[in-house]
């Protein structure tokens, strides 16, 4: 009885980076849309991904209006074998998307929830924008409800890269790399970059 082919990653694959913005309870989406609009975070996203390959699921691509993001190679993962869109390459699994990237040095996985979960065990870097609230009278979770969430990082497998000199951050939070603050309702966001610990780089747990 013939065996089904096994999916595999190339021996020399691109460095895989996840880039995501999360709110309270690690929410990342509501109704296939971002629950917030943060222009300064979007500028960071553009700077980070310009000139690179970005990989996304079909729903994330649809949330972009089915339009490829400019000055980046767009790869969309879908189960539909007939899917075609202008300006994008189509893959049917994350492994296939990585192989399509070819000789790229780095690719960015930009969503959504299912693709993030698939990419996390093999990712090398994770860029997380965390949205917080300094106003005790403002319920941030009600402001940013969600139906899609990003998994928690396992501290045994991830370390904060380039920790800043600032030490006056609450002890239960990892110090942020960049803490730009929003003036409205006490909201702010912090951009973290994590790297996989090399001692567990080959392990599957995230």
C-alpha angles and dihedrals in degrees: 000000000000118000122233113248114262119232113238140175121238116262089241105039131167120269105266119221127183117208119191143151117219135188132193115327086018092283115172105170148016122198091348091303136098109263090220143034116226111171094187091053090048089054088054089049091052093048092049097047105034111118093014136098115262123202123201142160124254094257092053089050090051090051086059090057092260089286124132115241107247126248092019134088107247121209117184122197116214138155090222107104091200098049117130131166133177115262098008139094116228125223129177098210139019090252090055091048090053091049090050089056087068113174095003112136094212137014129190123220106209104178172172124246098262093047091047091054091050093048100044097078091055101032121118099196136023123198110196126185106200117199115210141175130227096183112093090197095057122083102215095183091059089050091051108034117173147185098196125062140189118233119248117256117244108235090212090064103034136053131189110254122225098356111210126241093246112107102173095093120118109276094237092060130069110245110261125240092216124012108189108172131218115221098212120092092342093288121154139162134216127201116219128186119202129189126201113252106248093221089067099029093120096048121104101219112100 
